[in-house]
Amino acid sequence: MLFIKSTRDKLLKPLQLVSGIIEQRNAQPILSYVLIQKDQERIYFLSTDFGIEIKTSTVMNQLSSDEKNSITVPGKKFQDILRALPSDIEVSLVIQDNRLQIKAGKSNFNLQILPAEDFPKFHETTEIQSKITLQQKQLRNLFRIVHLAIAQHDLRYFLKGLLLRINGSQLVAIATDTHRLGYNTINLEQASNKTEILIPRKTILELNKLLNDNDEPVTIEFFKNKIRFIFSDIILVSKLIDGSCPDYSRAIPTDHAIRVELNRLEFLQALQRASILANQKENFRDVRLILANGSLQIICKNIEQEEALEEIAIQYDYEETIDTNFNISYLLDLLNNVNCETIQCAFKDSNKSVLITIPGNEDFRYVVMPMRT
């Protein structure tokens, strides 16, 4: 029984869009499957991990008129098979004896399928609390740096998500793992209802992969315990982290009077060279920064007592010497992800955090706490 006939690329592209959240090792096998549905001339691909649901669709020229309109297929295996086929080859999906036959030229594969009615779906939510529309590149840039500061393994649930807040016509994103903090804002064209939610880290990572760096719109709909993103034939629905978190914007220092501007690329390359001799364990990858007498010294040592020293000429007109240590990975993460020529580092003293901003950009803040050595 023919289910679909199409070119390999027409099947592979939508499959790749929904496969990012699939986890192979799962207590429920159905969560490693993708639901494929036919509806007139369109075919829909749907995946979920119970926390996130992604749906996309594409137009197909040849859809069978058979009564069976939906199947489930092992997502990763199906994707690997399609990737291994020539890009322009015609692919037929045939259902036979509760298996899916994938026929392409002289290649033939048989995959197990599970009942489509067993595939879990989110319940439809109708009461929208807030709704905003902005450019995809705006949202991508809003999340790009802030998401680096989301905690991964912390027991405190509110640290494992990104705080997204609507303040009138301003959209604010904040995240912290208590060792660093990212803060970014963008202005909206229209004011919306005041809203504050916590989006899980996995959702933000998936959006960073799916959003395009262009002017096309993305609509965000806020519900009581879910959020929905609609863009580029993709609908991503995510559950939210239940609860509230402190106002981390208060953790952004305002009294750091020692300010130094650095060329981003020069600073990045010096850190990259010095990091060769830094300790390899992330928790102990410290770098020593010494600011004094018109220079910035960058020093890395490891447990083998090897040492790297880099020096950058800077404009430094302060009597106090700053001698402090930071996790070098936190600095590299930032410098690799911002698109600017110059950054500004603000210090209070050797024992306090560094506030990193972009000159001329009042919307962005990145705070890194010093390491105790």
C-alpha positions as CSV (number, residue, x, y, z in Angstrom):
1,M,0.0,0.0,0.0
2,L,1.7,3.2,-1.2
3,F,1.7,5.9,1.4
4,I,3.9,8.6,-0.1
5,K,6.1,9.0,-3.2
6,S,8.4,11.9,-3.3
7,T,12.0,13.0,-3.8
8,R,14.5,12.3,-1.1
9,D,15.1,16.0,-0.3
10,K,11.4,16.8,0.1
11,L,11.2,14.2,2.8
12,L,14.6,14.8,4.5
13,K,14.3,18.6,5.1
14,P,11.1,18.5,7.2
15,L,12.3,15.4,9.0
16,Q,15.5,17.1,10.0
17,L,13.5,20.1,11.4
18,V,11.6,17.9,13.9
19,S,14.3,15.4,14.7
20,G,16.4,17.5,17.0
21,I,14.5,16.8,20.2
22,I,14.3,13.0,19.6
23,E,16.2,11.0,22.2
24,Q,17.1,7.4,21.3
25,R,17.4,6.2,24.9
26,N,13.9,6.7,26.2
27,A,11.7,4.7,28.5
28,Q,8.8,5.1,26.0
29,P,9.8,3.9,22.5
30,I,7.1,6.0,20.8
31,L,9.1,9.1,21.8
32,S,11.9,8.1,19.4
33,Y,9.4,8.0,16.5
34,V,8.1,10.8,14.2
35,L,4.4,11.0,13.3
36,I,3.8,11.5,9.6
37,Q,0.3,12.7,8.6
38,K,-1.3,13.3,5.2
39,D,-3.8,16.1,4.6
40,Q,-4.8,16.8,1.0
41,E,-1.7,18.0,-0.7
42,R,0.4,18.5,2.5
43,I,2.3,16.2,4.7
44,Y,2.9,16.9,8.3
45,F,5.9,15.8,10.5
46,L,5.5,15.8,14.3
47,S,7.9,14.9,17.1
48,T,7.7,15.3,20.9
49,D,9.6,14.5,24.1
50,F,6.6,15.4,26.3
51,G,8.2,18.7,27.1
52,I,8.5,20.1,23.5
53,E,6.4,19.4,20.4
54,I,7.6,20.4,16.9
55,K,5.4,20.3,13.9
56,T,6.2,21.2,10.3
57,S,4.7,20.5,6.9
58,T,5.5,20.5,3.2
59,V,3.6,20.1,-0.1
60,M,3.8,16.7,-1.7
61,N,2.9,16.0,-5.3
62,Q,2.0,12.3,-4.9
63,L,0.0,11.3,-1.9
64,S,-2.0,8.1,-2.0
65,S,-5.8,8.3,-1.5
66,D,-5.7,5.4,0.9
67,E,-7.7,5.6,4.1
68,K,-4.5,5.4,6.2
69,N,-3.5,9.0,6.7
70,S,-0.9,8.7,9.4
71,I,2.0,6.5,10.5
72,T,4.9,6.6,12.9
73,V,8.4,5.9,11.9
74,P,11.7,5.7,13.9
75,G,13.0,9.2,13.5
76,K,16.8,8.8,13.6
77,K,16.8,5.6,11.5
78,F,14.6,7.1,8.8
79,Q,16.7,10.3,8.7
80,D,20.0,8.2,8.4
81,I,18.5,6.2,5.5
82,L,17.4,9.3,3.6
83,R,20.8,11.0,4.2
84,A,22.6,8.0,2.7
85,L,20.5,8.2,-0.5
86,P,21.3,10.4,-3.6
87,S,19.7,13.8,-3.2
88,D,17.6,13.7,-6.4
89,I,16.3,10.1,-6.1
90,E,12.6,9.3,-5.9
91,V,11.6,7.6,-2.7
92,S,8.4,5.5,-2.2
93,L,7.0,4.8,1.3
94,V,5.0,1.7,1.3
95,I,3.1,0.2,4.3
96,Q,3.0,-3.6,4.4
97,D,2.4,-6.0,7.3
98,N,2.8,-3.2,9.9
99,R,6.2,-2.2,8.5
100,L,7.3,0.7,6.4
101,Q,9.1,-0.1,3.2
102,I,11.4,2.6,1.9
103,K,12.1,2.1,-1.8
104,A,14.6,4.1,-3.7
105,G,16.1,2.8,-6.9
106,K,17.6,-0.6,-6.1
107,S,17.6,0.2,-2.4
108,N,15.0,-1.3,-0.1
109,F,14.6,-0.8,3.7
110,N,12.1,-2.1,6.1
111,L,11.3,-0.2,9.3
112,Q,9.1,-1.1,12.2
113,I,6.1,1.3,12.8
114,L,3.9,1.8,15.8
115,P,0.2,2.7,15.9
116,A,-0.3,6.4,15.1
117,E,-3.1,6.6,17.7
118,D,-0.5,5.9,20.4
119,F,1.6,8.9,19.5
120,P,1.4,11.5,22.3
121,K,0.2,15.0,21.5
122,F,-0.1,18.2,23.5
123,H,-3.7,19.2,24.4
124,E,-4.8,22.3,22.5
125,T,-4.6,25.5,24.5
126,T,-7.0,28.3,23.5
127,E,-6.6,31.0,26.0
128,I,-3.7,33.2,24.9
129,Q,-2.4,35.5,27.6
130,S,-0.1,37.5,25.4
131,K,1.0,37.5,21.8
132,I,3.9,39.3,20.1
133,T,5.5,39.2,16.6
134,L,9.1,40.1,15.8
135,Q,11.8,39.2,13.3
136,Q,13.5,35.8,13.5
137,K,16.9,37.4,13.6
138,Q,15.8,39.6,16.6
139,L,14.7,36.6,18.6
140,R,17.8,34.6,17.6
141,N,20.1,37.5,18.7
142,L,18.1,37.9,21.9
143,F,18.8,34.3,22.9
144,R,22.3,33.9,21.4
145,I,24.3,35.0,24.3
146,V,21.9,34.8,27.2
147,H,21.3,31.0,26.7
148,L,25.0,30.4,27.5
149,A,24.4,31.2,31.2
150,I,21.5,28.7,31.7
151,A,22.5,26.1,34.3
152,Q,22.6,22.5,33.1
153,H,22.8,20.3,36.2
154,D,21.7,22.6,39.0
155,L,19.1,21.2,41.4
156,R,17.4,24.6,41.5
157,Y,14.8,24.3,38.8
158,F,14.6,28.0,38.1
159,L,18.3,28.2,37.1
160,K,17.7,25.6,34.3
161,G,15.7,27.9,32.2
162,L,15.7,31.3,30.5
163,L,13.6,34.0,32.0
164,L,11.6,35.8,29.3
165,R,9.7,38.9,30.3
166,I,7.5,41.4,28.5
167,N,7.7,44.9,30.0
168,G,5.3,47.0,27.9
169,S,7.1,47.3,24.5
170,Q,10.3,45.7,25.7
171,L,11.2,42.0,25.6
172,V,13.8,40.9,28.2
173,A,15.8,37.7,28.4
174,I,17.8,36.8,31.5
175,A,19.7,33.6,32.5
176,T,22.2,32.7,35.2
177,D,23.9,29.6,36.7
178,T,25.2,31.8,39.6
179,H,28.7,31.9,38.0
180,R,27.7,34.1,35.1
181,L,24.7,36.0,34.0
182,G,23.4,37.0,30.6
183,Y,20.9,39.8,30.1
184,N,19.6,41.1,26.8
185,T,16.6,43.2,25.6
186,I,14.9,44.2,22.4
187,N,12.2,46.7,21.7
188,L,8.8,45.6,20.3
189,E,6.8,47.5,17.8
190,Q,3.7,47.3,20.0
191,A,3.2,47.0,23.7
192,S,1.8,43.8,25.1
193,N,0.4,42.4,28.4
194,K,3.1,42.2,31.1
195,T,4.3,38.6,31.1
196,E,7.1,36.6,32.8
197,I,7.9,33.0,32.1
198,L,10.7,30.4,32.4
199,I,11.5,28.5,29.2
200,P,13.5,25.3,29.6
201,R,17.1,25.2,28.3
202,K,16.4,22.5,25.7
203,T,13.7,24.6,24.1
204,I,16.0,27.6,23.8
205,L,18.8,25.4,22.3
206,E,16.3,24.0,19.7
207,L,15.0,27.5,18.8
208,N,18.6,28.6,18.2
209,K,19.0,25.8,15.6
210,L,15.6,26.4,13.9
211,L,15.4,30.2,13.8
212,N,16.7,31.9,10.7
213,D,18.9,34.9,10.7
214,N,16.6,37.0,8.5
215,D,13.7,39.5,8.7
216,E,10.9,36.8,8.4
217,P,8.4,37.0,11.3
218,V,8.1,34.7,14.3
219,T,4.9,34.9,16.4
220,I,5.1,34.0,20.1
221,E,2.0,33.1,21.9
222,F,2.0,32.9,25.7
223,F,-0.3,30.5,27.6
224,K,-0.7,29.7,31.2
225,N,1.8,26.9,31.2
226,K,3.0,26.7,27.6
227,I,4.6,28.9,25.0
228,R,4.2,28.5,21.2
229,F,6.5,29.8,18.5
230,I,5.2,30.0,14.9
231,F,7.7,30.6,12.0
232,S,8.8,29.3,8.6
233,D,6.1,26.5,8.5
234,I,7.3,25.4,11.9
235,I,5.1,25.3,15.1
236,L,7.1,24.7,18.3
237,V,5.2,24.3,21.5
238,S,7.0,24.0,24.8
239,K,5.9,23.4,28.4
240,L,7.2,26.0,30.9
241,I,9.2,25.7,34.1
242,D,6.6,26.0,36.9
243,G,7.4,28.7,39.4
244,S,9.1,32.1,39.6
245,C,12.7,33.2,40.1
246,P,14.3,36.2,41.7
247,D,14.8,39.4,39.7
248,Y,18.3,38.7,38.5
249,S,18.6,42.1,36.9
250,R,19.5,43.3,40.4
251,A,22.6,41.2,40.2
252,I,24.0,43.4,37.4
253,P,26.5,45.8,38.9
254,T,26.1,49.5,38.5
255,D,29.1,50.8,40.5
256,H,32.0,49.3,38.5
257,A,34.0,52.4,37.8
258,I,37.2,50.9,36.3
259,R,36.3,50.5,32.6
260,V,38.5,49.2,29.8
261,E,37.7,48.8,26.1
262,L,39.2,45.8,24.3
263,N,39.3,44.7,20.7
264,R,37.1,41.6,20.7
265,L,39.1,39.6,18.2
266,E,42.4,40.5,19.7
267,F,41.2,39.5,23.2
268,L,39.6,36.3,21.8
269,Q,42.7,35.1,20.0
270,A,44.9,35.8,23.0
271,L,42.6,33.8,25.2
272,Q,42.5,31.0,22.7
273,R,46.3,30.8,22.6
274,A,46.6,31.0,26.4
275,S,43.9,28.3,26.9
276,I,46.2,25.7,25.3
277,L,48.0,25.4,28.6
278,A,44.9,25.9,30.8
279,N,43.6,23.0,32.9
280,Q,41.4,20.7,30.8
281,K,38.6,20.2,33.3
282,E,36.0,22.9,32.8
283,N,35.5,23.6,36.5
284,F,39.2,24.5,36.8
285,R,39.9,26.2,33.5
286,D,40.9,29.4,35.1
287,V,42.7,32.4,33.5
288,R,44.4,35.1,35.4
289,L,43.9,38.7,34.2
290,I,46.2,41.5,35.4
291,L,45.3,45.1,34.4
292,A,48.0,47.7,35.2
293,N,50.4,50.2,33.6
294,G,48.7,50.3,30.2
295,S,48.6,46.5,29.6
296,L,46.4,43.4,30.1
297,Q,48.3,40.3,31.0
298,I,46.6,37.0,30.3
299,I,48.1,34.0,32.2
300,C,47.2,30.4,32.1
301,K,48.8,27.6,34.2
302,N,48.0,23.9,34.5
303,I,48.7,21.2,37.1
304,E,51.9,20.3,35.3
305,Q,53.1,23.8,36.1
306,E,53.2,24.8,32.5
307,E,52.5,28.4,31.8
308,A,51.2,30.7,28.9
309,L,51.5,34.5,29.0
310,E,49.8,36.9,26.6
311,E,50.0,40.7,26.8
312,I,47.7,43.2,25.2
313,A,48.3,47.0,25.2
314,I,45.3,48.8,26.6
315,Q,44.3,52.3,27.8
316,Y,44.4,52.0,31.5
317,D,44.5,55.3,33.6
318,Y,43.7,53.9,37.0
319,E,46.0,53.6,40.0
320,E,44.5,50.4,41.3
321,T,45.8,47.1,39.8
322,I,43.2,44.5,38.9
323,D,44.5,41.0,39.5
324,T,41.7,38.4,39.2
325,N,40.9,34.9,37.9
326,F,37.9,33.8,35.8
327,N,36.7,30.6,34.1
328,I,38.2,31.0,30.7
329,S,35.4,29.0,29.1
330,Y,32.9,31.7,30.1
331,L,34.9,34.4,28.4
332,L,35.5,32.4,25.3
333,D,31.8,31.5,25.0
334,L,30.9,35.2,25.0
335,L,33.6,36.4,22.6
336,N,32.8,33.6,20.1
337,N,29.1,34.5,20.1
338,V,29.0,38.3,20.0
339,N,29.2,40.2,16.7
340,C,31.0,43.4,17.5
341,E,34.4,45.0,17.1
342,T,34.9,46.2,20.7
343,I,33.8,45.1,24.1
344,Q,33.9,47.0,27.4
345,C,35.0,45.4,30.7
346,A,34.0,47.1,33.9
347,F,35.6,46.2,37.3
348,K,35.2,47.4,40.8
349,D,38.2,45.6,42.4
350,S,40.1,42.3,42.1
351,N,37.5,40.4,44.1
352,K,34.3,41.4,42.3
353,S,32.6,40.4,39.1
354,V,33.4,41.8,35.7
355,L,30.6,43.4,33.7
356,I,31.0,43.0,30.0
357,T,29.0,45.2,27.6
358,I,29.1,46.4,24.0
359,P,29.9,50.1,23.5
360,G,26.8,51.8,22.0
361,N,24.5,48.9,23.0
362,E,22.6,49.6,26.1
363,D,20.5,46.4,25.8
364,F,23.2,43.8,26.5
365,R,24.9,42.7,29.8
366,Y,27.2,39.8,30.6
367,V,28.4,39.3,34.2
368,V,31.1,36.8,35.2
369,M,32.0,36.0,38.8
370,P,35.7,35.6,39.7
371,M,37.1,32.2,40.6
372,R,38.6,31.6,44.0
373,T,42.1,30.2,43.6
